[in-house]
Amino acid sequence: LGSGQGIYNSCIGVHPTNPERIFMGGINFAEWTPQLGARIVGNTGDFPTNRKGIHADKHQIIFDTQSEPMVMYIAHDGGVSKTTNASMDNYTGISNGYQTMQFFGCDVSPSGVILGGSQDQSTVIIDGKGSTPLAGVEVLGGDGGRVEISDINSDVVFGQLPRGFMFRSLNSGTGWSPIWDSRVNDVFVDPDDPDSDSDPVVPASFFNGAIRLWENPETGENRLFYSMDRSVWMVDDVINEPNPIWYRILNTNSNAQQIEVSKDGNTVFIGIGGALHRISGMNDVQWDTVGPLADHKVIPAELTTTRIDSRFPSSYMSDIEIDYSNVDRAIVTFAGYGANHVFQTLDLNSADPTFTIIDGALPDMPIFAAEISQENPAHIILGTQLGMWTTENGTAKTPIWSENNDGFGNVPVYELKQTEIIRDSWRSGPTMYAATHGRGIYKSSSLLTSVRKSEKEVFDMTAFPNPSTGQFTLGFTSNANDRITVRVVDIQGKEVYQRSVEVYGKKAHSIEIDLESLSIGTYFVNLSGDNHKGATRVIKSH
């Protein structure tokens, strides 16, 4: 039923008037009765003419007892389905307009074509040729992942599936093919039979592997980087070469989480756990298989690798962003909780780069993506667990961060892409694209040029005791009369508490909040008024 994924897709529902009918959801959908036992009653073919079809990966079963006949609703990775008959064994999808696609990544070409890889909703392309201008068309089925589109030739795109399946399409996703060469096949582990002597066909990689396409539009040079089998590999001229050749550039203890490349293509930055690896000398290598590189195990001698730790937390390195106008400036971000999340360096290419923490008053939340505005490098945009956060003084020692969630709310943003759409003589100006994990893909043509200015005073706020059983006292100092609204959200971004209070004068204040009715866990507290704003994290211990 769950195929080993029970930690992700597992739910049970008991018929409200017949407790001997028990429904179970996993990848498939089953029912148990005393007479027939457990049996599969719904398949995963959720197309309109299939009355037994329910999308894979079920998460919740609820019943509408007020309807006649009673209706059972099933929530899944594809949205929501419901029963259509009294015996509750025919189903139909009702997700049209239900905007909940969970994207892992996206990319955008200069022509405006968008490619995105999503959780159990395939890899889709949005090119304006669908049923509506914003409709996505499935081009690679199953679970999607991070993707790339060539800026030189937007017909060339790359997508991936779980367990290291990575494909190239030369015709905008109409047809796909793997691009591994015979030299590296023998290092791959067959995921279905690791002990097999037969030639495996895919590498052993973790879900949603790191991938990066580097291009120089002026010269046409291009390289694709990919993490697999505890190594980082590179393909030269991948958008033109009919039979690409892979070269190993780094051996690692685990698969890379992020890959970034300098503008000139000479230096590659790779994030693995809490360490940043810098590989320089890429442009000095003769990439061919005539000499030593005929052996796929050989790393080119021209490459120099430097490991940079620089006080980073030992958590998931979620992004590496290099300033388009300053090759020595970069932002490195981390997911997770309980540690700093945003680091900046101004000497990225020095022998021992120095990184400083620029979290400021950001809530303690995972940061998944970062972009530095190409028009104004002081503007930094973050994709976080709670939507978009931005600053317009990113070069300051302590930047002031503000939410910018207009349009899609507190939803995780897994990837950000900054591009300019060019059609004939028309240019869009800088446009930001955000791949959200739950609300689809959004774009903004104003975010990069008009990052919201915070005219409110950002104050330091304390919460004590912290952790607590649920009774917290919030402390802060006001600078004027104001009506302060306290909002508490959980780690999913759902608001769980709200109250408003009046404050007067320039003095210290305390506000009591009662979260005893909430579950044990971490919560984010935001205070805002006409003149003030602040944020902190609290932990309900028991």
Buried (B, 14 or more C-beta within 10 A) or exposed (E): BBEEEEEEBBBEBBBEEEEEBBBBBBBBBBBBEEEEEEEEBBBBEBEEEBEBBBBBBBBEBBBBEEEEEBBBBBBBBBBBBBBEEEEBBBBBBEBEEEEBBBBBBBBBBBBBBBBBBBBBBBBBBBBEEEEEEEEBBBBBEBBBBBBBBBBBBBBBBBBBBBBBBBBBBBEBBEEBEEBBBEBBBEBBBBBEEEEEEEEBEBBBBBEBBBBBBBBBEEEEBBBBBBBBBBBBBBBBBBBBBEEBBBBBBBEBEEBBBBBBBBEEBBBBBBBBBBBBBBBBBBEEBEBEEEEEBEEBEEBBEEBEBBEBEBEBBEBBBBBBBBBBEEBEBBBBBBBBBEBBBBBBBBEBBEEEBBBBBBBBBBBBBBBBBBBBBBEBBBBBBBBBBBBBBBBBBBBEEBBBBBBBBEEBEBBBBBBBBBBBBEEEEEEBEBBBBBBBBBBBBBBBEEBBBEBBEBEBBBBEBEBEEBBBEBEBBBBBBBBEEBEBEBBBBBBEBEEBBEEEBEBEEEEEBEBEBEBEEBEEEBBBBBBBBEBBBBBBBBBBEE
